[in-house]
Amino acid sequence: MSAVIPVVRLSGDAHSRGIQHGEQCRQALWQFADDHLCRLNLLSDVPLSLEALEEKIGRYRRIVTHWLPDIAQEIDGLAVGAQMPVALAWLLQLRREILGYNRIATGGDCTTLSSLASEPWLAQTVDLNGNLDDFIHVLACQGTRIPARVLSFGGLLGYLGINQAGLAVGLNMVLGGKWEPGIPPYLAIRHILDTCASAEKALEVLTRLPLSSSRSFTLCDRQQTFCAESLNNQWRIVSQGNMRQGGGTTSHTNHFLHQDFLADDAINIFAKNSSLQRLAKAREFLASGPHTGEACFTPFSAAPLCVADNGDIRRERTVAAAVMLPEQGVMLVRPGNPAVNLTQCFSFSD
């Protein structure tokens, strides 16, 4: 039987939403923060401390505050509500950026699919290190321009999700280029869920933001889907579909797909093999369709798309799987290993 994923209900202005988040999750956030500094010291090759990171955190904070002031105010409010130092609330948003990619031998890091063939859907496994399935929440965001349901881990304001306008957003790690202070992709995702009513608009907004690191983004609404890669804030669309042109599908794992970015791919050979295997299985599933979104839980529950836990906290494993249905305004989530846990439903009527 699955543990029920806690829903964190946020409303009002940005600072108020942050305070509510901190108040509702205070105990869990402090438990996470006190566990080897948000588990960073279990993952990093060098010792880290909040004091030593404050200058670096400050560089990210200034950029986010300039470009996404509402997001910055919400993070500051999180610190107030959780009764923690502001720098620690920001560190919760920056864990992946602090670790970078040179320190982690990535073994698997999400498989994302989208389809317009039967009904519009976006589906994704969430493969993370750090055993983060014990700090999973769903943020029910009101008070933003567009209400959203956002899957979150360990105090993150964003990860993946769907908004009431029918925009669903997923992501994949791709490794390359320069990682430097900027807007973390997780916060960029929260911003577009808060503000964008379509996949096309979300892609336009994303391409204007100074992102801190490389990623692949999948965007799906009721009419269109896009899969786009970002490297050094250069963008390439690798696949797309449109209902008016017969639908379409997208799939992505953890190696670059666009020809222009192949030479800069920094993925190691073992991770590349895993990524290729998962991409082949994902494309095989799509080709056997059309499928409903919920059908994705079947391939997500078996290797190679489900990355098993081998007991190494430094290694990525599947900590959740999610399916988002833009026409229905629903996000379906299986926490932890999707093979053994039940599907939980989050909608805008909750």
DODREN-299042 format. One line per 8 residues: number of its first residue (from 1); their letters; for each residue x, y, z of N, C-alpha, C. Coordinates in pm, whole numbers. Layout:
# residues N
NUM) A) X,Y,Z,X,Y,Z,X,Y,Z ~ ...;
END
This chain:
# residues 350
1) MSAVIPVV) 85,-119,0,0,0,0,88,124,0 ~ 62,220,-91,141,341,-100,113,432,17 ~ 219,499,64,198,609,156,132,722,79 ~ 39,790,143,-32,901,78,65,1019,61 ~ 72,1069,-61,159,1185,-87,96,1308,-24 ~ 168,1379,63,110,1499,124,86,1608,20 ~ -27,1676,34,-59,1791,-51,-35,1918,30 ~ 46,2007,-24,77,2134,40,-5,2241,-31;
9) RLSGDAHS) -101,2301,38,-193,2396,-25,-139,2539,-7 ~ -120,2607,-120,-60,2739,-121,-156,2837,-187 ~ -173,2955,-125,-261,3056,-182,-211,3194,-142 ~ -270,3297,-204,-231,3434,-172,-114,3479,-257 ~ -46,3585,-211,67,3636,-288,189,3546,-269 ~ 295,3578,-341,411,3489,-346,471,3467,-207 ~ 490,3574,-131,551,3560,1,461,3476,92 ~ 331,3498,84,237,3420,165,240,3273,128;
17) RGIQHGEQ) 249,3243,-2,258,3104,-44,383,3038,15 ~ 493,3110,13,615,3054,71,602,3028,220 ~ 542,3122,292,523,3103,436,438,2979,463 ~ 330,2965,384,243,2848,403,318,2718,376 ~ 398,2718,272,479,2599,240,571,2565,357 ~ 640,2666,408,732,2643,519,661,2596,645 ~ 546,2656,674,473,2617,795,422,2474,785 ~ 367,2437,669,309,2303,655,415,2193,651;
25) CRQALWQF) 536,2228,606,642,2127,588,760,2148,682 ~ 743,2231,785,858,2270,868,934,2149,922 ~ 864,2056,980,931,1941,1041,1006,1859,936 ~ 940,1833,822,1005,1754,717,1125,1827,658 ~ 1112,1959,639,1222,2035,580,1343,2038,672 ~ 1320,2052,802,1433,2051,895,1494,1911,906 ~ 1410,1810,899,1464,1674,901,1556,1653,781 ~ 1513,1702,664,1594,1690,543,1720,1776,553;
33) ADDHLCRL) 1705,1899,599,1820,1990,609,1925,1935,706 ~ 1881,1873,813,1974,1822,915,2037,1688,876 ~ 1992,1630,767,2047,1503,721,2164,1532,626 ~ 2282,1551,684,2403,1576,605,2386,1691,508 ~ 2327,1801,558,2302,1922,478,2223,1887,352 ~ 2096,1853,374,2005,1817,264,2060,1700,183 ~ 2134,1611,252,2196,1492,194,2305,1523,92 ~ 2341,1649,80,2446,1685,-16,2580,1622,21;
41) NLLSDVPL) 2608,1613,151,2736,1556,192,2741,1404,181 ~ 2627,1343,148,2627,1201,114,2652,1180,-36 ~ 2641,1288,-113,2651,1279,-259,2776,1347,-314 ~ 2827,1443,-241,2939,1523,-290,3073,1456,-256 ~ 3172,1478,-342,3306,1426,-316,3385,1514,-220 ~ 3336,1636,-195,3404,1729,-105,3305,1773,2 ~ 3352,1800,126,3261,1845,231,3200,1981,196 ~ 3071,1996,226,3000,2120,200,2940,2171,329;
49) SLEALEEK) 2934,2303,343,2868,2365,457,2787,2483,407 ~ 2682,2517,479,2598,2630,440,2680,2758,437 ~ 2767,2775,536,2848,2898,542,2937,2911,420 ~ 3000,2802,381,3091,2807,266,3015,2827,135 ~ 2888,2791,131,2809,2802,8,2735,2934,-5 ~ 2734,3016,101,2647,3134,101,2678,3230,-13 ~ 2805,3250,-46,2838,3342,-155,2784,3290,-288 ~ 2801,3160,-312,2751,3099,-436,2599,3105,-440;
57) IGRYRRIV) 2534,3073,-328,2389,3081,-321,2342,3223,-353 ~ 2415,3321,-302,2380,3461,-325,2383,3498,-472 ~ 2474,3439,-549,2481,3471,-692,2356,3419,-764 ~ 2314,3300,-730,2189,3247,-788,2070,3333,-743 ~ 2069,3367,-617,1954,3441,-562,1937,3575,-633 ~ 2045,3644,-661,2034,3774,-726,1977,3760,-867 ~ 2017,3656,-939,1968,3638,-1075,1819,3599,-1073 ~ 1783,3507,-985,1642,3467,-977,1555,3585,-936;
65) THWLPDIA) 1602,3665,-840,1526,3781,-794,1502,3880,-908 ~ 1603,3897,-993,1590,3991,-1105,1490,3941,-1209 ~ 1500,3814,-1245,1419,3760,-1354,1283,3708,-1309 ~ 1278,3648,-1190,1155,3584,-1141,1127,3631,-999 ~ 1088,3757,-983,1072,3811,-847,970,3735,-763 ~ 862,3686,-824,763,3610,-746,822,3482,-690 ~ 903,3414,-770,968,3292,-723,1062,3324,-607 ~ 1138,3431,-619,1230,3471,-512,1155,3503,-384;
73) QEIDGLAV) 1043,3574,-397,965,3608,-277,908,3483,-212 ~ 870,3385,-293,816,3261,-237,924,3183,-161 ~ 1045,3183,-214,1155,3116,-143,1185,3187,-12 ~ 1188,3319,-15,1210,3396,109,1099,3366,210 ~ 976,3354,162,865,3320,251,879,3179,307 ~ 931,3087,226,956,2951,274,1047,2954,396 ~ 1149,3038,392,1241,3049,507,1167,3098,630 ~ 1078,3195,612,1002,3249,725,912,3141,784;
81) GAQMPVAL) 839,3072,697,745,2971,746,812,2852,811 ~ 927,2813,757,999,2698,812,1090,2735,927 ~ 1103,2866,952,1191,2917,1057,1335,2868,1036 ~ 1383,2890,913,1518,2850,878,1591,2968,814 ~ 1724,2966,811,1798,3072,744,1758,3084,597 ~ 1754,3206,547,1716,3228,407,1808,3150,314 ~ 1937,3147,344,2031,3075,258,1997,2927,251 ~ 1946,2870,360,1910,2729,360,1787,2704,273;
89) AWLLQLRR) 1688,2795,278,1571,2782,192,1610,2787,45 ~ 1709,2872,13,1758,2878,-124,1838,2754,-160 ~ 1913,2700,-65,1989,2579,-93,1898,2463,-132 ~ 1780,2457,-72,1684,2353,-108,1650,2358,-257 ~ 1654,2478,-316,1624,2494,-459,1744,2465,-548 ~ 1863,2465,-489,1987,2467,-568,2069,2340,-554 ~ 2016,2236,-491,2097,2117,-464,2162,2063,-591 ~ 2086,2050,-696,2141,1992,-819,2245,2083,-882;
97) EILGYNRI) 2223,2214,-870,2319,2309,-927,2449,2309,-845 ~ 2437,2295,-715,2556,2292,-629,2641,2169,-659 ~ 2576,2056,-680,2650,1934,-709,2714,1939,-847 ~ 2651,2010,-942,2704,2012,-1078,2695,1874,-1141 ~ 2776,1852,-1245,2772,1718,-1306,2906,1648,-1306 ~ 3013,1718,-1274,3143,1651,-1270,3155,1559,-1151 ~ 3075,1582,-1047,3089,1506,-924,3001,1381,-922 ~ 2914,1365,-1019,2817,1256,-1014,2831,1170,-1139;
105) ATGGDCTT) 2849,1042,-1120,2848,948,-1233,2705,904,-1256 ~ 2634,976,-1342,2492,954,-1360,2466,817,-1422 ~ 2370,744,-1365,2337,612,-1416,2200,604,-1478 ~ 2116,698,-1450,1982,704,-1506,1917,828,-1449 ~ 1843,900,-1528,1793,1029,-1477,1669,1070,-1553 ~ 1566,989,-1548,1433,1017,-1600,1416,976,-1746 ~ 1299,925,-1773,1252,895,-1908,1120,967,-1926 ~ 1108,1046,-2033,990,1130,-2054,930,1104,-2191;
113) LSSLASEP) 797,1087,-2193,723,1063,-2316,606,1160,-2324 ~ 567,1193,-2445,440,1264,-2462,373,1215,-2588 ~ 241,1230,-2593,166,1181,-2709,39,1262,-2726 ~ 2,1280,-2853,-128,1339,-2888,-213,1237,-2963 ~ -172,1110,-2963,-233,1010,-3050,-374,970,-3007 ~ -397,948,-2879,-531,912,-2832,-594,1031,-2761 ~ -530,1073,-2656,-560,1198,-2587,-425,1259,-2554 ~ -417,1390,-2534,-288,1449,-2499,-243,1400,-2361;
121) WLAQTVDL) -117,1357,-2353,-61,1320,-2222,90,1337,-2224 ~ 143,1360,-2105,288,1364,-2081,315,1273,-1964 ~ 412,1184,-1978,442,1088,-1872,592,1083,-1848 ~ 629,1060,-1723,772,1065,-1690,803,980,-1567 ~ 916,910,-1574,974,857,-1451,1060,966,-1388 ~ 1069,964,-1257,1156,1058,-1185,1269,976,-1124 ~ 1387,988,-1181,1503,912,-1135,1602,1009,-1072 ~ 1617,999,-940,1703,1090,-866,1790,1012,-769;
129) NGNLDDFI) 1904,1070,-733,1980,1013,-622,1935,1079,-492 ~ 1991,1035,-380,1956,1096,-252,1835,1037,-182 ~ 1775,930,-238,1658,866,-174,1547,966,-145 ~ 1511,1047,-246,1420,1158,-221,1272,1119,-217 ~ 1241,991,-236,1100,955,-230,1043,965,-89 ~ 1128,981,12,1073,1003,146,1048,1151,173 ~ 1073,1239,76,1042,1382,91,965,1433,-30 ~ 866,1354,-74,785,1389,-190,657,1459,-144;
137) HVLACQGT) 620,1566,-216,497,1639,-190,434,1678,-324 ~ 307,1712,-320,243,1780,-432,201,1918,-383 ~ 245,2021,-456,206,2158,-426,79,2192,-502 ~ -26,2230,-429,-150,2277,-490,-146,2429,-488 ~ -105,2487,-599,-73,2631,-605,-194,2710,-652 ~ -242,2796,-568,-345,2895,-601,-283,3034,-578 ~ -347,3136,-631,-294,3272,-612,-194,3309,-720 ~ -144,3211,-793,-61,3236,-909,-152,3275,-1026;
145) RIPARVLS) -93,3325,-1134,-175,3363,-1250,-259,3245,-1297 ~ -199,3126,-1300,-270,3004,-1338,-246,2901,-1228 ~ -350,2850,-1165,-332,2746,-1063,-260,2624,-1121 ~ -183,2556,-1037,-104,2441,-1084,-98,2334,-977 ~ -66,2212,-1022,-33,2101,-934,109,2060,-969 ~ 198,2068,-870,342,2055,-894,398,1944,-806 ~ 469,1850,-867,540,1748,-790,669,1808,-737 ~ 695,1787,-608,808,1853,-541,880,1753,-451;
153) FGGLLGYL) 1009,1775,-436,1092,1692,-349,1175,1781,-257 ~ 1165,1760,-126,1254,1826,-32,1251,1978,-37 ~ 1134,2037,-49,1123,2182,-43,1136,2254,-175 ~ 1158,2182,-285,1164,2247,-416,1032,2316,-448 ~ 1040,2435,-507,919,2503,-553,867,2445,-683 ~ 953,2377,-756,909,2320,-882,988,2196,-916 ~ 927,2111,-995,998,1998,-1055,927,1963,-1186 ~ 812,1900,-1177,727,1880,-1294,583,1906,-1251;
161) GINQAGLA) 494,1922,-1349,356,1945,-1308,265,1980,-1423 ~ 142,2020,-1386,39,2057,-1482,-36,2177,-1427 ~ -79,2268,-1516,-158,2381,-1468,-302,2372,-1519 ~ -385,2461,-1468,-529,2454,-1495,-562,2489,-1641 ~ -469,2556,-1709,-489,2584,-1850,-463,2463,-1938 ~ -407,2357,-1880,-380,2235,-1955,-238,2222,-2005 ~ -146,2299,-1948,-4,2286,-1982,61,2187,-1886 ~ 125,2084,-1941,201,1988,-1862,349,2001,-1898;
169) VGLNMVLG) 435,1987,-1797,579,2008,-1818,656,1894,-1751 ~ 749,1836,-1826,843,1739,-1773,984,1777,-1814 ~ 1083,1704,-1762,1222,1740,-1792,1312,1618,-1783 ~ 1428,1632,-1846,1532,1530,-1839,1667,1597,-1819 ~ 1753,1532,-1741,1890,1577,-1729,1965,1544,-1857 ~ 2033,1642,-1912,2134,1621,-2015,2258,1697,-1968 ~ 2374,1642,-1992,2496,1695,-1932,2586,1756,-2039 ~ 2614,1884,-2022,2703,1948,-2117,2711,2096,-2094;
177) GKWEPGIP) 2811,2158,-2156,2824,2303,-2151,2869,2353,-2016 ~ 2846,2480,-1994,2888,2547,-1873,2771,2555,-1776 ~ 2793,2507,-1655,2696,2524,-1548,2745,2640,-1461 ~ 2661,2742,-1445,2701,2862,-1373,2577,2927,-1313 ~ 2594,3024,-1221,2477,3088,-1162,2379,3140,-1267 ~ 2255,3110,-1244,2146,3147,-1334,2017,3099,-1272 ~ 1918,3075,-1353,1789,3026,-1304,1789,2873,-1311 ~ 1779,2805,-1199,1772,2658,-1203,1651,2611,-1284;
185) PYLAIRHI) 1667,2510,-1367,1554,2463,-1449,1429,2429,-1369 ~ 1445,2377,-1246,1327,2345,-1166,1244,2470,-1137 ~ 1311,2582,-1109,1238,2706,-1082,1180,2764,-1210 ~ 1250,2745,-1322,1195,2789,-1450,1066,2714,-1482 ~ 1062,2585,-1450,940,2507,-1472,826,2560,-1387 ~ 853,2588,-1262,746,2644,-1177,697,2775,-1236 ~ 788,2859,-1286,748,2988,-1343,655,2970,-1462 ~ 688,2878,-1554,600,2864,-1671,467,2800,-1634;
193) LDTCASAE) 466,2712,-1535,338,2658,-1489,252,2767,-1427 ~ 314,2861,-1357,241,2972,-1295,185,3070,-1396 ~ 249,3081,-1514,222,3196,-1601,182,3163,-1744 ~ 202,3041,-1793,184,3011,-1935,65,2918,-1958 ~ -16,2952,-2059,-136,2874,-2086,-118,2775,-2199 ~ -3,2775,-2265,17,2683,-2377,163,2638,-2382 ~ 185,2525,-2451,321,2476,-2469,404,2573,-2552 ~ 343,2633,-2654,416,2727,-2739,462,2849,-2660;
201) KALEVLTR) 373,2904,-2577,411,3019,-2494,516,2980,-2393 ~ 505,2862,-2333,603,2818,-2234,741,2806,-2297 ~ 749,2753,-2418,878,2742,-2486,936,2880,-2514 ~ 851,2971,-2556,897,3109,-2581,954,3171,-2454 ~ 886,3153,-2341,933,3211,-2214,1063,3144,-2171 ~ 1070,3013,-2180,1191,2941,-2139,1313,2990,-2216 ~ 1299,3011,-2344,1415,3047,-2426,1467,3187,-2396 ~ 1390,3265,-2322,1436,3400,-2285,1506,3403,-2149;
209) LPLSSSRS) 1497,3294,-2073,1552,3292,-1938,1698,3247,-1939 ~ 1783,3306,-1853,1923,3261,-1842,1933,3139,-1749 ~ 1917,3021,-1806,1920,2900,-1725,2061,2871,-1676 ~ 2068,2806,-1562,2198,2780,-1499,2264,2653,-1551 ~ 2188,2564,-1616,2244,2434,-1651,2166,2373,-1767 ~ 2225,2273,-1828,2166,2205,-1944,2048,2119,-1901 ~ 1947,2111,-1988,1831,2024,-1965,1759,1999,-2097 ~ 1675,1898,-2094,1573,1878,-2196,1437,1901,-2131;
217) FTLCDRQQ) 1350,1972,-2200,1216,2003,-2150,1113,1944,-2244 ~ 1010,1881,-2187,896,1836,-2266,774,1915,-2222 ~ 705,1975,-2318,590,2062,-2295,472,2009,-2374 ~ 360,1991,-2308,243,1932,-2374,118,2004,-2327 ~ 34,2046,-2423,-97,2101,-2387,-205,2025,-2462 ~ -322,2084,-2476,-433,2011,-2538,-419,1999,-2689 ~ -326,2076,-2748,-312,2078,-2894,-172,2046,-2945 ~ -70,2072,-2864,67,2061,-2912,158,1995,-2810;
225) TFCAESLN) 268,1940,-2857,373,1893,-2768,509,1925,-2831 ~ 603,1962,-2746,739,1994,-2788,837,1924,-2697 ~ 947,1877,-2751,1063,1836,-2673,1180,1921,-2720 ~ 1240,1998,-2630,1346,2092,-2665,1463,2077,-2570 ~ 1583,2089,-2623,1706,2080,-2545,1768,2218,-2530 ~ 1828,2240,-2412,1899,2365,-2385,2042,2333,-2344 ~ 2136,2398,-2410,2279,2384,-2382,2342,2522,-2393 ~ 2401,2569,-2282,2458,2704,-2280,2357,2809,-2326;
233) NQWRIVSQ) 2230,2786,-2290,2120,2876,-2324,2099,2891,-2473 ~ 2145,2792,-2548,2106,2775,-2688,2001,2664,-2692 ~ 1901,2681,-2777,1787,2590,-2776,1770,2521,-2911 ~ 1730,2396,-2905,1695,2321,-3024,1572,2236,-2996 ~ 1474,2241,-3087,1358,2152,-3078,1396,2019,-3143 ~ 1381,1910,-3069,1419,1780,-3123,1300,1700,-3174 ~ 1180,1729,-3124,1059,1663,-3176,939,1743,-3132 ~ 830,1730,-3208,708,1804,-3175,589,1738,-3243;
241) GNMRQGGG) 471,1772,-3195,348,1722,-3254,239,1826,-3242 ~ 137,1814,-3331,27,1909,-3332,-100,1835,-3369 ~ -205,1855,-3291,-333,1787,-3317,-383,1816,-3457 ~ -366,1939,-3505,-417,1977,-3637,-339,1909,-3750 ~ -221,1856,-3716,-139,1791,-3817,-126,1640,-3791 ~ -227,1585,-3724,-230,1441,-3706,-171,1389,-3577 ~ -142,1477,-3481,-90,1433,-3352,61,1428,-3350 ~ 115,1325,-3287,259,1312,-3276,300,1269,-3137;
249) TTSHTNHF) 426,1228,-3126,480,1183,-2998,619,1241,-2979 ~ 665,1244,-2854,804,1279,-2823,857,1181,-2720 ~ 988,1165,-2717,1051,1082,-2614,1192,1134,-2590 ~ 1236,1125,-2465,1370,1171,-2432,1419,1098,-2307 ~ 1551,1073,-2304,1614,1020,-2184,1727,1115,-2145 ~ 1852,1073,-2146,1955,1158,-2086,2077,1186,-2173 ~ 2068,1159,-2300,2172,1203,-2392,2111,1303,-2491 ~ 2194,1393,-2540,2145,1490,-2638,2102,1418,-2765;
257) LHQDFLAD) 1993,1468,-2824,1940,1411,-2947,1964,1501,-3068 ~ 1971,1632,-3046,1988,1721,-3161,2131,1719,-3211 ~ 2145,1711,-3341,2276,1702,-3404,2371,1812,-3360 ~ 2319,1931,-3339,2404,2045,-3304,2470,2031,-3167 ~ 2414,1946,-3081,2463,1936,-2943,2542,1807,-2916 ~ 2548,1717,-3013,2608,1586,-2987,2754,1596,-2943 ~ 2828,1687,-3002,2971,1697,-2971,2997,1746,-2830 ~ 2898,1810,-2768,2916,1865,-2634,2858,1776,-2525;
265) DAINIFAK) 2810,1658,-2562,2748,1570,-2464,2855,1516,-2369 ~ 2836,1540,-2237,2934,1498,-2136,2892,1374,-2061 ~ 2788,1305,-2107,2742,1185,-2039,2850,1077,-2048 ~ 2868,1000,-1938,2969,894,-1942,2913,772,-2017 ~ 3003,684,-2057,2964,574,-2146,2864,480,-2082 ~ 2874,456,-1951,2780,365,-1883,2641,427,-1877 ~ 2635,557,-1845,2507,627,-1843,2449,638,-1984 ~ 2535,656,-2082,2488,665,-2221,2422,534,-2263;
273) NSSLQRLA) 2482,422,-2225,2422,293,-2259,2283,278,-2196 ~ 2272,318,-2068,2142,314,-2001,2041,404,-2071 ~ 2086,524,-2107,1999,620,-2172,1950,569,-2307 ~ 2040,508,-2385,2002,453,-2514,1902,339,-2500 ~ 1923,252,-2400,1832,140,-2378,1693,191,-2339 ~ 1690,290,-2252,1561,343,-2208,1489,415,-2322 ~ 1564,489,-2404,1502,558,-2516,1444,457,-2616 ~ 1517,350,-2643,1468,248,-2736,1339,185,-2684;
281) KAREFLAS) 1334,155,-2554,1214,95,-2494,1097,194,-2498 ~ 1124,321,-2472,1019,422,-2476,962,435,-2617 ~ 1049,436,-2717,1002,450,-2854,927,324,-2900 ~ 971,210,-2851,899,85,-2881,758,90,-2825 ~ 744,141,-2704,612,154,-2642,525,250,-2723 ~ 578,365,-2760,500,462,-2836,458,405,-2971 ~ 546,332,-3034,516,276,-3167,407,168,-3162 ~ 388,107,-3045,287,1,-3031,150,58,-2999;
289) GPHTGEAC) 139,190,-2992,16,256,-2953,-84,271,-3067 ~ -184,360,-3050,-187,461,-2944,-223,404,-2807 ~ -167,470,-2704,-190,431,-2566,-252,547,-2489 ~ -326,513,-2385,-367,615,-2289,-247,653,-2203 ~ -257,767,-2139,-149,808,-2049,-128,708,-1936 ~ -238,659,-1881,-226,566,-1768,-151,439,-1804 ~ -155,402,-1934,-86,281,-1977,65,293,-1960 ~ 116,415,-1946,260,434,-1929,312,372,-1800;
297) FTPFSAAP) 224,355,-1702,271,296,-1577,319,151,-1596 ~ 274,85,-1703,321,-52,-1728,469,-54,-1764 ~ 515,17,-1868,659,18,-1894,739,88,-1785 ~ 678,184,-1717,748,254,-1608,773,162,-1489 ~ 704,49,-1483,715,-42,-1369,816,-153,-1391 ~ 883,-153,-1505,977,-261,-1536,1106,-202,-1592 ~ 1215,-277,-1575,1341,-237,-1635,1327,-237,-1789 ~ 1394,-149,-1862,1495,-56,-1810,1440,78,-1766;
305) LCVADNGD) 1308,106,-1791,1257,239,-1757,1248,258,-1606 ~ 1219,154,-1532,1223,161,-1387,1364,126,-1342 ~ 1431,224,-1282,1569,204,-1237,1565,159,-1091 ~ 1606,36,-1068,1592,-25,-935,1690,34,-835 ~ 1654,23,-708,1740,67,-597,1844,-41,-571 ~ 1972,-1,-577,2078,-98,-545,2142,-70,-410 ~ 2080,21,-332,2131,52,-199,2233,163,-194 ~ 2273,217,-309,2373,324,-314,2301,457,-326;
313) IRRERTVA) 2306,540,-223,2235,667,-222,2286,762,-329 ~ 2410,740,-377,2467,828,-479,2417,795,-620 ~ 2354,683,-634,2309,638,-766,2162,674,-787 ~ 2130,724,-906,1992,754,-937,1908,627,-938 ~ 1786,639,-890,1688,532,-901,1551,596,-917 ~ 1455,517,-958,1321,571,-979,1255,597,-844 ~ 1223,724,-817,1160,763,-691,1014,803,-710 ~ 968,809,-835,827,837,-864,806,821,-1014;
321) AAVMLPEQ) 681,807,-1052,642,815,-1192,514,897,-1198 ~ 503,981,-1301,389,1072,-1311,333,1070,-1453 ~ 202,1085,-1462,132,1100,-1589,43,1222,-1577 ~ 52,1312,-1675,-30,1433,-1673,-122,1436,-1794 ~ -248,1469,-1769,-353,1464,-1871,-410,1604,-1890 ~ -362,1678,-1991,-404,1818,-2007,-553,1840,-2027 ~ -621,1752,-2099,-764,1772,-2121,-843,1754,-1993 ~ -799,1666,-1907,-870,1639,-1782,-822,1727,-1665;
329) GVMLVRPG) -706,1789,-1681,-650,1867,-1572,-613,1779,-1453 ~ -547,1667,-1483,-519,1566,-1380,-371,1530,-1385 ~ -313,1509,-1267,-179,1453,-1256,-190,1324,-1175 ~ -142,1215,-1233,-140,1085,-1167,3,1055,-1124 ~ 20,1012,-1000,155,989,-947,159,856,-874 ~ 264,780,-902,299,665,-818,429,699,-748 ~ 427,713,-616,551,746,-544,642,624,-532 ~ 772,648,-520,866,539,-503,871,452,-628;
337) NPAVNLTQ) 884,323,-608,888,227,-718,748,212,-775 ~ 725,252,-901,589,244,-956,538,102,-973 ~ 624,2,-964,581,-136,-976,506,-185,-852 ~ 531,-121,-739,474,-173,-614,380,-75,-546 ~ 369,47,-596,286,147,-531,166,185,-617 ~ 59,226,-552,-67,258,-619,-63,397,-678 ~ -149,418,-779,-161,548,-843,-244,642,-757 ~ -194,763,-739,-267,867,-666,-300,980,-764;
345) CFSFSD) -419,1035,-751,-472,1132,-847,-480,1271,-783 ~ -432,1372,-859,-436,1510,-813,-500,1594,-924 ~ -607,1666,-887,-679,1744,-986,-712,1881,-929 ~ -777,1964,-1009,-811,2099,-965,-946,2105,-896 ~ -1010,1989,-882,-1134,1983,-804,-1109,1934,-663 ~ -980,1899,-631,-947,1850,-497,-964,1961,-394;
END
